[in-house]
Amino acid sequence: MRRHFFTLDVFTDRRLVGNPLAVVLQPDGLDQTAMQAIAGEFNLPETVFVLPPDNPAHRARCRIFTPKRELPFAGHPTVGTSVLLGRLDGGQDSRAMILEETIGPVRCHVAPADGSGFASFDLPALPVDVGPPPPADALAGALGLSVEDIGFGKFVPSRWSAGNPFIFTPLRSLAAVQRARPDIAQFASALGDPAIYVFARQTLGRGRDFHARMFAPGMGIIEDPATGSAAAAFAGVVARFAGLKDGKHVIAIEQGHEMGRPSLIHLGMTLANGALVAASIGGDAVVVSEGTIEA
């Protein structure tokens, strides 16, 4: 059966940079095994399958796959799918839509444009601390760095999840982030094959707050150009360690530069009484290709 698909580049307003995404429409009759095989065929960081919603008031139900596993939630698929559906629905007016993901309903806000657009979504679940991180020497070994590279200011390694868990590893400098070279064997043997998000305060672009990279070989993603679900969980890290005052904040995170696919993620945060009470992820997306796949 021929199934309509699009590919998009997400967290960018330019084609052939950012984080690529495949979105498959008309996935009727596909089971989980078939969806996983199609995601492996595209071999992009994530592939989304758009199904009819369980609640008719919602726009669609989405299943999200990396080349190796299904995810309950992911940021760049949510942004990219929202922009695409807003474009397919027609019109240039901003609108809200709800996408059903395994984690639950995700409220999205879309400003479509011709072939592109900007979307943001409210986090369906605020980030939570999910336990202690591995020792600094194990993290350093898995990243090809020294222990002295790890940590700056009040930031120390921690483990957080807003749907997908990540080990957040602060690095002292932009140079240290750029030097990171994952040792895949150590990821599995010393760390249990987690996803690691490294970040520094120094940035390449003006007006940016953090420079980041994300490695997840266990998901089939050696490195990701832009990771919305990690940025969602990163809200917990920033709220705990950055010393922000109560109120609304917008954090700009650059990622993907080391891969030649620069990306920009907007993390919105609201703090009250020193605690994170709301957060959102936003970014641009642009359609790159359209076609059919036999599956």
Secondary structure, 3 states (H helix, E strand, C coil): CEEEEEEEEECCCCCCCCEEEEEECCCCCCCHHHHHHHHHHHCCCEEEEEECCCCCCCCEEEEEECCCCEECCCHHHHHHHHHHHHHHHCCCCCEEEEEEECCEEEEEEEEEECCEEEEEEECCCCCEECCCCCCHHHHHHHHCCCHHHECECCECCEEEECCCEEEEEEECCHHHHHHCCCCHHHHHHHHCCCCEEEEECCCCCCCCCEEEEEEEHHHCEEEECCCHHHHHHHHHHHHHHCCCCCEEEEEEEEECHHHCCCEEEEEEEEEECCEEEEEEEEEEEEEEEEEEEEC
